[in-house]
Amino acid sequence: MKMITAVLKPFKLDEVREALSAIGVQGITVAEVKGFGRQKGHTELYRGAEYVIDFLPKVKIDVAVPDALVERAVEAIQASARTGKIGDGKIFVYDLEQVVRIRTGETGNEAL
């Protein structure tokens, strides 16, 4: 089992959710986050004053998937989140040692 964490632009969330649902991913966790990468933020003009926006709004999604679904999930996220512009985000994949469904006590892939 793997945990896939993706940080992406907020307006791409619905497209990513639909792409993951289409390949059989049953659930995701979403959090609104702020951060920056290579773009290092930007400046904005508000009421005549210039402000530096260091942290840009992003969306972080976490998806637990069985090993057989990892590559398809990563490809689905990448294809649906890409705009081709700086700040599209990142995808991280790491091992999940154990998963337990609280309600039933199921473990492993059955808990997903």
N, C-alpha and C positions, 0 to 999 in steps of 0.2 A: 504494500500500500504506500501511496505517496501523498504528500500535501503539496498542493500547488498554490502559491501566493502570487498574485499579480497586482501591480500598482499601475493604474491607468487613468486616462482623462475621464472626468465624471460623465460627460455626455455620451460616452461609449458603453456605459454600463448595460443598458438594455440590449444592445447588439451582442455583447459578450454573453449575457444571460441566455438569450435566445440560441446562440451558437452552441453553448454548453448543453442546453436542454435537448437540442437536436441530436447530439451524439449520445445521450443517455445519462448525463450527469444529473443526479436527483436533488442535490441541494448545494447552496453556496452560502457563505457568510460574507456580509458586506460591511465595511466601515468607511466613514469619511475621514480622510487624513490630509495632512499638509506636508509638503516636502519640496526638495529641489534636487536636481541632478546636474548635468552639464550646463543646463540653461541658466542656472544661478539666479532665478527669479527675473523680475523686470521692473520697470518704472511705469507709474500711471499718473495721470494728471487729474486732480480732484479739486474743484472750486479754485482753480488757479494755482494750486500748490502741487508740487511734484512729490510723489511718495515712492519709496522703494518697496516692492513686494518681494520679500525674501523667500517666503514659503508659499508655494502654489497649491491650490486645492486639488486633491487627487482622490481616487476611490481605491480602496484595497479590498480585494476579494480573496477568500480562502476556500479551496475546494479539495476535499479528500476523495481520492479515486483509487480503484484497484490498479495494480501494475499494468494490466492489459490496456487500460484506457488512457495512460499518461500521455503518450505521444499525440493521440488524437485530441486530447483536451488542450495541450499546449498549442498545437496548430490552430485549433478553433479560437482560442484566446488571441493568439497573435494575428490571425487573419481578420478577426472582427474588431480588434482594438487599434489596428494600424491606421494612421492618417497620413503617414509619410513625413510628418513634421517633427521637429524637436519636441521632446517632452511626451512622447507616446507611452513611455513607461517601461516596466521590467517585469519579467516572469521568473520566479524562483521555484525550484522543485527540490523537495527534501523528503527523506524517509520518515514514515510513520511507524513507530514500533508497535503501538497497540491502539485500538479503538474500542470503546465500550458504549453500547446504547444504554442509557440510564434506565429507561422505562422497562426494558425486557431483560437486560443483562447480556444481550448478544455481544459477541466480540468478533474482531477481525473484519473480513469482507462482509459478513452478514450484518454487521452494525452499520455499514455504510448505506 
